[in-house]
Amino acid sequence: MATTTGFYKDNEGTLIDKDTEATLDYLISWSQWLPSGDTISTSSWSIESISGDSDPLASTDTGSTDTTTSVTLSGGTSGNLYKVYNTITTLGGLTDRRYFRVKILARSM
């Protein structure tokens, strides 16, 4: 089922479709997880290929706020599936990691 964010869920978790030619920003809100008064201190992104290996999915960390992190994704090979991980550390010293999957599609006009 699609949502207004473009993310949807299946039996493996959160997933989004991305065109091979698209360069798009993706944002994770940590606000419901963060303890009251704590904020994001550092954020890092990494990508793991789940299927396929010819053209990697590229990422550029586009920063963070006190409660959100964002990344720009580009490239990828049609049919490939990737896990995009975000690891944060808070000012209070807590660390956590979340991921979403990206399915690459070549959309026709």
Order of alpha helices (4+ residues) and beta strands (2+ residues): beta-beta-beta-beta-beta-beta-beta-beta
